[in-house]
């Protein structure tokens, strides 16, 4: 019988809320040696993900978009709203200010593990929050979990 996501996922994962201070998340990621956390609301529903990538803005800062000056006017060659988001992430103090909340990729516990692996590969994500029918986070599946499962199958 094929393994499902629920067979391999980590149940009751560590989560953060929008109000969690970033310093707390940084400590958890370092101590637990994990690369990201699901962000949930008061009901446990997924609202975002905070990852090492999101936190890198604190060190690197935001990159000013390219622009040209024409008759004392600034003409941006890229969307300046992206720069504003980057600055907000770089200066943020809470998870809500730094997390990724758009294009979230999730999976259900009853899905085949093979489908989860393919999804992670196709979307180049390191972790998949596992949600129930109400979008409440019930687990997390990482690439490492899949590799451990593969190793266990080899005996």
N, C-alpha and C positions, 0 to 999 in steps of 0.2 A: 504494500500500500504506500502511495506517495505521501511524503511528509507535507504538512501544512505549515503556514506561518506560525500558527498557535503552538505547534510542537517545538518550535525552535526559539521563538521570541523570548525576550526578557520581560517577565510580567511585572506589573506595578513599577514602571521605570521612574527614575528621579525626574521630576519636572520642575519648571519654574513658572512664575506668573509674570504678568506685565510689570508689576510693581517690585519684583525681586531686584535688589541692587546688583549691578554688573559685577562688582567685586566678589559677591557670594558665588556667582556662576563661575567666575574665573577660578576660584578656589576649588569648587566641586569638580570642574573639568580636570584640573591639575591633579587633585588627590585621587580621583577615581580613574584617571587616565582614559577619559572618554572625550569625544570630539564635539558633542552637541547634546542638547536637551529639547524635548517638546515643551512648548509654552501653552499653558491651559488657563481657562477662565475659572470662575468660582464653581462652576458645575463640572469641571474636569474636561470640558470640551477643548479640542485643539484650536488655538488661535494663531500659532506661529511656531517657529523653531529658532533657537539661538545656537549658533555654532562657532567654531574657531574662526571661520571666515568672517562672520559678523563682528567678532571681537578684534580682528586684525586692524580695523579702522582706527582703533584707539592708538595704535602704534604708528601706523602709516599716515594717518590723516587723509584728507580728501584731496583729490587732484582737480585743480581748476580746469574747467572745460576750455578747449581752444576757442579763440575769438579773434576778430579783427576790428580795428578802429576805423571808422569811416565818418568824416565830418563830425567829430566829437561824439559819435554814437558807438556803442559796443554792439557788435553783431556776433552772437554765439554760433559756433559751427556745430555744436552738439547741444542737446537739451539741458539747460541750466537747472532744471528741476532735479536731475540726477545728482548734480553737484550738491544741491541743497540737502538731498537725502543722505549723501555721504558725510557731509558736515554734521548733520544731526546724529548720525551713528557715531562719528568720531568724538563728539562732545557729550553723548548721552551718558546718563548715570544709571538708568534702569533697563531691564530687559526689553520693555515695550519700546524704548527708543532705538534699540540696536537690532532687534530680532527681524527675521525674514517672515513676512506674513502673506506674501502673494505667491501663487503657483506652488502651494503645498502639495506634496506627494504623500499619499497615505495608502494603507492596505488593510484589509480585513483579516482576522485571525483564521478564517476558514479557507483562505486562498492557498493554492498550491505553492510550496516553497520555490519551485522552479519559476513560477510567474513573478514572485517577488524578486528573485535574482535577476530575471530578465528586465524588470522594471528599474531596478537599481542600476543595472548596466546601461540601459537606454537613456535614463535621465541623469546619469552620473551623480547619484546621491550616495552618501555613506550610510545613511540610516533612514528607516521608514517608520514613522509612528504607526502603530497598529490601533485602529479605532473600531468601536462598536457601531451599531446602527444609528446611534445618536451623536456620533462624532466625539464620544468620550475616549480619551486615551486609555487603553488597557494594556499596552505593551510597546516595546520598541524592538525592531529587527535591524541588526547591523550587518555589515559585510563580514565582520568577525564571527558573528553567530552562524552565518551560513558556512564559513570555512570550518568552524568547529564541528558542525553537523556533518560536513563532508568527511572530516577526519574520523569521526566516530563511526561512520558507515564503513570505513576501510578496516575497522577492527583494531 
